[in-house]
Amino acid sequence: MIRPLLLLAALVLPAAAGAQGLSDAMSTRGALTRLDTGDQGRGWEAVGRLDIGGKGFCTGALIAEDIVLTAAHCLYDKHRGTRVEVSEVEFLAGFRNGRASAYRRVKRAVVPPDYRYAPEITTAKVRHDLALLELDMPIRNTTVIPFDTDARPDKGDRIGVVSYAHDRAEAPSLQEICGVMGRQEGVLVMSCDVDFGSSGAPVFSFEAGVPRIVSVVSAKAEADGARVALGTQLGETLDGLRAALDTGAGYAYGAAPLSNRIGIGGGRDQSGAKFIRAGE
């Protein structure tokens, strides 16, 4: 079972994006490059696969020697609607073709106080779909260098994504060229190619040729029949998660929802986006 991304059935882009803007954004989308060899993956080893209880996986990235950034919804069991035990989550840094540069268990996790894993999904939930995982031991490896984070990009900015997915679970793939198509209430709408398993994947900017994480993949979506990706904002949300870890928060969670099933037409937020449940 591959842990699914949230799925948007219809996405209403900002008026400025329009049909022509969508066409322009999609035309600049680069192909995926599978990072199968050491040479291809050099510099990307801090991106890894998050194996979750032997039942699914997400993507995550180191932002410190012992801290992984990913999506909050990766920490929930979609069948039981409960949060998974963090001891069941393992980070495989630079994993490809059966081997990783480092293997670490997770001992603690924090999610934003405003994040709610519930049947009705809205842009507000995607916006807060962020988590920090503290590893049981730091990764001190000269080939696994944590990434810095940066301010969220603007519409039209070039970005890239490194991710695993259900059809490329054994090695990450790099899409070095995709773009920001617009923003809706703090959610980035991107022309990047993501699929089930890409949840939590880092979105990079490339200012001065240095990759910095500017968002995290939360969902895949469709806009005018074209596949797009939705990314969470960092900023104050990430600052709050860092502070929570610093104060020792995150060891225990509150009551989890009874179900995470989403029926078709589960609701519309103020942007007019209609959400449905991802397939089993």
GIVEN-V394915 format. One record per pair of residues at least 24 apart in sequence whose ideal C-beta (glycine too) atoms are under 10 Angstrom apart, sorted by the first residue. I is the first residue (numbers start at 0). J is the second residue. If there is no record, write none. Layout:
i->{I/I}
j->{J/J}
This chain:
i->{0/0/0/0/0/0/0/0/0/0/0/1/1/1/1/1/1/1/1/1/1/1/1/1/1/2/2/2/2/2/2/2/2/2/2/2/2/2/2/2/2/2/2/2/2/2/2/2/3/3/3/3/3/3/3/3/3/3/3/3/3/3/4/4/4/4/4/4/4/4/4/4/4/4/4/4/4/4/4/4/4/4/4/4/5/5/5/5/5/5/5/5/5/5/5/5/5/5/5/5/5/6/6/6/6/6/6/6/6/6/6/6/6/6/7/7/7/7/7/7/7/7/7/7/7/7/7/7/7/7/8/8/8/8/8/8/8/8/8/8/9/9/9/9/9/9/9/9/9/9/9/10/10/10/10/10/10/10/10/10/10/10/10/10/10/10/10/10/10/10/11/11/11/11/11/11/11/11/11/12/12/12/12/12/12/12/12/12/12/12/13/13/13/13/13/13/13/14/15/15/15/16/16/16/16/16/16/16/16/17/17/18/18/20/20/20/20/21/21/21/21/21/21/21/21/21/22/22/23/23/23/23/24/24/24/24/24/24/24/24/24/24/24/24/24/25/25/25/25/25/25/25/25/25/26/26/27/27/27/27/27/27/28/28/28/28/28/28/28/28/28/28/28/29/29/29/29/29/29/29/29/29/29/29/30/30/30/30/30/30/31/31/31/31/31/31/31/31/31/31/31/31/31/31/32/32/32/32/32/32/33/33/33/33/33/33/33/34/34/34/34/34/34/34/34/35/35/35/35/35/35/35/36/36/36/37/37/37/37/39/39/39/39/40/40/40/40/40/40/40/40/40/41/41/42/42/42/42/42/42/43/43/43/43/43/43/43/43/43/43/43/44/44/44/44/44/44/44/44/44/44/44/44/44/44/45/45/45/45/45/45/45/45/45/45/45/45/45/45/45/46/46/46/46/46/46/46/46/46/46/46/46/46/46/46/46/47/47/47/47/47/47/47/47/47/47/47/47/47/47/47/47/47/48/48/48/48/48/48/48/48/48/48/48/48/48/48/48/48/49/49/49/49/49/49/49/49/49/49/49/49/49/49/50/50/50/50/50/50/50/50/51/51/51/51/51/51/51/51/51/52/52/52/52/52/52/52/53/53/54/54/54/55/55/55/55/55/56/56/56/56/56/56/56/56/56/56/56/56/57/57/57/57/57/57/57/57/57/57/57/58/58/58/58/58/58/58/58/58/58/58/58/58/58/58/58/59/59/59/59/59/59/59/59/59/59/59/59/59/59/60/60/60/60/60/60/60/60/60/60/60/60/60/60/61/61/61/61/61/61/61/61/61/61/61/61/61/61/61/62/62/62/62/62/62/62/62/62/62/62/63/63/63/63/63/63/63/63/63/64/64/64/64/64/64/64/64/64/65/65/65/65/65/65/65/65/65/65/65/65/65/65/66/66/66/66/66/66/66/66/66/66/66/67/67/67/67/67/67/67/67/67/67/67/67/68/68/68/68/68/68/68/68/68/68/68/68/68/68/68/69/69/69/69/69/69/69/69/69/69/69/69/69/70/70/70/70/70/70/70/70/70/70/70/70/70/70/70/70/71/71/71/71/71/71/71/71/71/71/71/71/71/71/71/71/71/71/71/71/72/72/72/72/72/72/72/72/72/72/72/72/72/72/73/73/73/73/73/73/73/73/74/74/74/74/74/74/74/74/74/74/74/75/75/75/75/75/75/76/76/76/77/77/77/77/77/77/77/78/78/78/78/79/79/79/79/79/80/80/80/80/80/80/80/80/80/81/81/81/81/81/81/81/81/82/82/82/82/82/82/82/82/83/83/83/84/84/85/85/85/85/85/85/86/88/88/89/89/90/90/90/90/91/92/92/92/92/92/92/93/93/93/93/93/93/94/94/94/94/94/95/95/95/95/96/96/97/97/99/100/100/100/100/101/101/101/101/101/101/101/101/102/102/102/103/103/103/103/103/103/103/104/104/104/104/105/105/105/105/106/106/106/106/106/106/106/107/107/107/107/107/107/107/107/107/107/107/107/108/108/108/108/108/108/108/109/109/109/109/109/109/109/109/109/109/109/109/110/110/110/110/110/111/111/111/111/111/111/111/112/112/112/112/112/113/113/114/114/115/116/116/116/117/117/117/117/117/117/117/118/118/118/118/118/118/118/118/118/118/118/119/119/119/119/119/119/119/120/120/120/120/120/120/120/120/120/120/120/120/121/121/121/121/121/121/121/121/121/121/122/122/122/122/122/122/122/122/122/122/122/122/123/123/123/123/123/124/124/124/124/124/124/125/125/125/125/125/125/125/125/125/125/125/125/125/125/125/126/126/126/126/126/126/126/126/126/126/126/127/127/127/127/127/127/127/128/128/128/128/128/128/128/128/128/128/128/128/129/129/129/129/129/129/129/129/129/129/129/130/130/130/130/130/131/131/131/131/131/131/131/132/132/132/133/133/133/145/146/146/146/146/146/146/147/147/147/147/148/148/148/148/148/148/148/148/148/148/148/148/149/149/149/149/149/149/149/149/149/149/150/150/150/150/150/150/151/151/151/151/151/151/151/151/151/151/151/151/151/152/152/152/152/152/152/152/152/152/152/152/152/153/153/153/153/154/154/154/154/154/154/154/155/155/155/156/156/156/156/156/156/157/157/157/157/158/158/158/158/158/158/158/158/158/158/158/158/158/159/159/159/159/159/159/159/159/160/160/160/160/160/160/160/160/160/160/160/160/160/160/161/161/161/161/161/161/161/162/162/162/162/162/162/162/162/162/162/162/162/162/163/163/163/163/163/163/163/164/164/164/164/164/164/164/164/164/165/165/165/165/166/166/166/167/167/167/168/168/171/171/172/172/173/173/174/174/174/174/175/175/175/176/177/177/177/179/179/179/179/180/180/180/180/181/181/182/182/183/183/183/183/183/183/184/184/184/184/184/185/185/185/185/185/185/186/186/186/186/186/186/186/186/186/186/186/187/187/187/187/187/187/187/187/187/187/187/188/188/188/188/188/188/188/189/189/189/189/189/189/189/190/190/190/190/190/191/191/191/191/191/191/191/192/192/192/192/193/193/193/193/193/193/193/193/193/194/194/194/195/195/195/197/199/200/200/201/202/202/202/202/212/218/218/219/220/220/222/229}
j->{51/52/53/54/55/56/77/78/165/195/279/54/55/56/57/163/164/165/166/168/194/195/196/197/198/49/50/51/52/54/55/56/57/70/72/73/74/75/76/77/83/165/195/196/197/198/199/277/55/72/77/165/194/195/196/198/218/219/276/277/278/279/57/70/72/73/128/164/193/194/195/196/197/198/199/200/216/217/218/219/220/228/229/277/70/72/120/124/125/128/198/217/218/219/220/229/261/274/275/276/277/120/195/218/219/220/221/229/261/274/275/276/277/278/120/122/125/188/218/219/220/221/222/227/229/272/273/274/275/277/220/221/263/264/265/272/273/274/275/276/220/221/222/223/224/267/271/272/273/274/275/122/180/181/183/186/188/218/220/221/222/223/225/227/229/270/271/272/273/274/183/188/222/267/268/270/271/272/273/180/181/182/183/188/222/223/227/270/271/272/154/180/181/182/183/188/270/181/154/180/181/154/180/181/182/183/188/222/223/181/223/222/223/154/155/180/181/180/181/188/190/222/223/224/225/227/223/225/155/178/180/190/154/155/177/178/179/180/181/188/189/190/222/225/227/177/178/180/190/222/223/225/226/227/178/190/155/157/176/177/178/190/174/176/177/178/189/190/191/192/225/226/227/157/159/173/174/175/176/177/178/190/191/192/172/173/174/175/176/192/160/161/162/164/167/171/172/173/174/175/191/192/193/194/161/171/172/173/174/175/95/167/169/170/171/172/173/93/95/161/167/170/171/172/173/95/96/167/169/170/171/172/95/96/170/93/95/100/142/95/170/171/173/93/94/95/100/142/161/170/171/173/93/142/142/144/146/161/173/210/93/95/143/144/146/161/171/173/201/203/210/92/93/94/95/99/100/101/138/140/141/142/143/144/171/92/93/100/101/138/140/142/143/144/145/146/161/201/210/212/92/93/94/143/146/160/161/162/163/171/173/200/201/203/210/212/89/90/91/92/93/94/95/99/100/101/102/103/138/143/161/163/171/89/90/91/92/93/94/95/99/162/163/168/169/170/171/196/199/73/74/88/89/90/91/94/105/130/132/163/196/198/199/87/88/89/90/91/94/102/168/75/76/83/84/85/87/88/89/105/76/83/84/86/87/88/89/87/89/78/83/87/83/165/195/196/198/88/89/91/94/163/164/165/168/195/196/198/199/88/130/162/163/195/196/197/198/199/200/216/94/160/161/162/163/164/171/193/196/197/198/199/200/201/215/216/88/90/91/92/105/130/131/132/163/198/199/200/201/215/90/92/145/146/148/161/162/199/200/201/202/203/212/215/90/92/93/101/103/132/134/137/138/143/144/145/146/201/212/131/145/146/147/148/201/211/212/233/237/241/131/133/134/137/138/145/146/241/244/134/136/137/138/139/140/143/144/145/103/105/106/107/132/133/134/135/136/137/138/139/145/244/107/131/132/133/134/137/138/145/240/241/244/92/103/105/108/130/131/132/133/134/138/145/199/129/130/131/132/145/146/148/199/201/212/215/231/233/237/240/105/108/128/129/130/131/132/198/199/200/201/215/216/110/114/125/128/129/130/197/198/199/200/215/216/217/218/230/231/108/109/110/111/114/115/116/124/127/128/129/130/131/198/199/215/217/231/236/240/110/114/116/120/124/125/128/129/130/198/199/217/218/259/108/110/128/130/132/198/199/217/105/108/109/110/114/116/130/132/199/252/255/110/116/252/255/256/259/116/255/259/116/258/259/260/276/277/279/258/259/260/279/255/256/257/258/259/116/117/118/255/256/257/258/259/260/116/252/254/255/256/257/258/259/108/110/116/252/253/254/255/256/108/252/255/108/252/132/133/135/249/250/252/135/132/134/134/135/132/134/135/138/163/134/138/140/142/143/145/138/140/142/143/170/171/163/168/169/170/171/163/169/170/171/169/170/169/170/143/138/140/142/143/134/136/137/138/139/140/142/143/134/136/138/132/133/134/135/136/137/138/132/134/135/136/132/133/134/135/132/133/134/135/136/249/250/131/132/133/134/135/243/244/247/248/249/250/251/132/133/240/244/249/250/252/133/239/240/241/242/243/244/246/248/249/250/252/236/240/243/249/252/231/235/236/237/239/240/243/236/239/240/243/248/236/239/231/236/256/255/256/259/255/256/257/258/259/261/265/256/257/258/259/260/261/262/265/266/274/276/261/262/265/266/267/268/274/217/218/259/261/265/266/268/272/274/275/276/277/184/186/265/266/267/268/269/270/272/274/183/184/185/186/217/218/229/268/269/270/272/274/184/185/186/268/269/186/217/218/231/268/274/183/184/185/186/187/217/218/220/229/230/231/232/268/272/274/183/184/185/186/187/217/229/230/231/232/236/185/186/217/231/232/236/239/186/198/199/215/216/217/218/229/230/231/232/236/199/214/215/217/231/232/233/236/237/239/240/199/215/231/240/249/237/239/240/241/243/244/249/199/244/249/244/249/250/212/201/203/209/210/211/212/209/210/211/212/201/204/211/212/213/214/215/233/234/237/238/241/203/204/206/209/210/211/212/213/214/233/204/211/213/232/233/234/179/182/185/187/202/204/213/214/230/231/232/233/234/178/179/182/187/189/202/203/204/206/213/214/230/179/181/182/187/178/179/180/181/182/187/188/179/180/181/187/189/204/205/206/213/203/204/205/206/187/189/190/191/202/203/204/205/210/213/214/228/230/189/191/201/202/203/204/205/210/189/191/192/193/197/200/201/202/203/214/215/216/228/230/197/200/201/202/203/210/212/191/192/193/194/196/197/198/199/200/201/202/216/228/194/195/196/197/198/199/200/192/193/194/195/196/197/198/200/219/194/195/196/197/194/195/196/194/196/197/195/196/197/200/197/200/203/210/200/202/203/228/203/205/210/205/202/227/228/204/213/214/230/222/225/227/228/222/227/230/232/229/268/269/270/271/272/232/268/269/270/272/230/231/232/234/235/236/214/217/218/220/229/230/231/232/268/270/272/213/214/215/216/217/227/228/229/230/231/232/220/222/227/228/229/230/272/214/216/220/227/228/229/230/222/225/226/227/228/216/219/226/227/228/229/230/219/226/227/228/217/218/219/220/226/227/228/229/230/219/226/228/219/277/278/228/231/228/230/230/228/230/231/233/237/274/277/277/272/274/272/272}
